[in-house]
Amino acid sequence: MNNTYENAGTVLIADDEPEIRNVLTRYLARHSYHSVTAATGIEAMNKAKTQQPSIVLLDINMPEMDGFTVCRKLRENPATRLTPILMLTARLTTEDKVAGFGIGADDYLTKPFELDELLARIETLLSRNRRMISANPLTRLPGTPTIQEEIERRIQSGKPFGAAYIDIDNFKAYNDAYGYHQGDEVIKWTSTLLQEIINRPSDVGGSGPFLGHIGGDDFIVVDGASTIRELCSSIATGFDRGRKVLYNWFHNMQGYIQTKDRQGSKQKFPLMTLSIGVSTNEKRPITHYAQVSQITCELKKFAKNRANRNESCVVVDRRT
């Protein structure tokens, strides 16, 4: 293996057997992987959220919370939705495998296993996952292919849903004043804010909210039609309340940035806000992803033309 410590990644080893945790930690360290360990299901779930591992090795039979439940909860959380999960089990039945794949497990390995096979499966899953998230390295949120897949899945389900296109206003002016490095920090800050706001328990029988990163300063949120409006309102309020941390005291005091526009003329640009366009299938049928993309883009542009540019704006499609 030619991996270095930096590019090999972090492996979360969730197993209630100390010997297995120790053996895997030592073995993976020899191949430049950093390991984080958990002895219970709850500990595994918490460490997956806080440590952001590259991959999770998850034992099915865990105390406090079994591996299936941990897997399901990790798939519901935007921060861990795309993290590869390799399930480990002493006895693998067809029912277990079907159940695990049904809730989002990426692969299975039956104990006892060969360490070289484990490493090969880890490498395969990480390689596949890197391709999946390569479009959004800053936020590690699902990119356009996964966004399209999620929306099409919601359409096929036949259930009412809403999709919100979120765009940061005056982001270019911020980049010009603070530099592209700080612009990247804005994107990561916004991503974290969105994850915190939408990370709530799923409704019974529902899919829960989905967060994707189209690229640049554009995000997508998908949720039930009955909850998407309130969710977007919370996002707009949260952004406006928290944006002060992104500016120095002078710009906060002024309430604007003075810099050149695209034509080279000096202009005053308000502090960053959000323009959010929301499309739902409540009043008119949505049949394909392109339709959602077109409607939300139209509404987002409408929101950008609002009179009050100092507050974020949510525009919901009410056309029939």
Secondary structure, DSSP 4 states (H G I P E B T S, - for coil): ----HHHH-EEEEE-S-HHHHHHHHHHHHHTT-EEEEESSHHHHHHHHHHH--SEEEEESS-SSS-HHHHHHHHHHSTTTTTS-EEEEESS--HHHHHHHHHTT--EEEESS--HHHHHHHHHHHHHHHHHHHTT-TTT----HHHHHHHHHHHHHHT--EEEEEEEEETHHHHHHHH-HHHHHHHHHHHHHHHHHHH--PPPTTS---EEEEEETTEEEEEEETTTHHHHHHHHHHHHHHHGGGGS-HHHHHHTEEEEE-TTS-EEEEEPPEEEEEEEESSSS---SHHHHHHHHHHHHHHHHT-S-TTS-EEEE----
